[in-house]
Amino acid sequence: MRELKQTRIAKEVTLGGNEYYIRPFPAFTAANLSGEIGAVIAPLLGGLLPLLNDGVDLMSIDVGSFSGALSGLSGNKLESVLSKLLVKHGNIAVKLEGETDAVTLDNDLVNEVFCGSAQDMFILAFEVIKVNYAGFFEKLGSLSGVRGKGEIAATADRNSTDI
């Protein structure tokens, strides 16, 4: 019998000296989470895409613009999505620095590992999203014009008709 994709480690990530092993979600779980992820990411993208379309590098965005982009986010929704991405479905194992065995990431480990370094929690969540939705974000980038502006212009030219 063939090994299922959802049982294989799709990506290994090292953050803060700890090694994380990410497995993809089962298809229906990924589909279910996509709506919640969209509800959290949409306000962020809505605030950042206009800046990125103006050719501004993400790392050079001033704090005020970034705060404005984050203002539409709900803390409760964000916490819920992070919990589902990182803990609820048991799709991440972590080998803590200095340990020999990896264990499934749970709430206690999240609190221990990310206390004082919440940014790493967001990085790990982003890696989980990339594992499960990489194709979606590639298509979104090309549709938004952030990546592949020439491709969009060429597509628009091919699809236009003279009246």
Helices and strands as residue ranges (DSSP letters): G 5-7, E 11-15, E 18-22, H 27-53, G 58-60, H 63-70, H 75-83, I 84-88, E 92-95, E 103-104, H 107-114, H 118-144, H 149-159
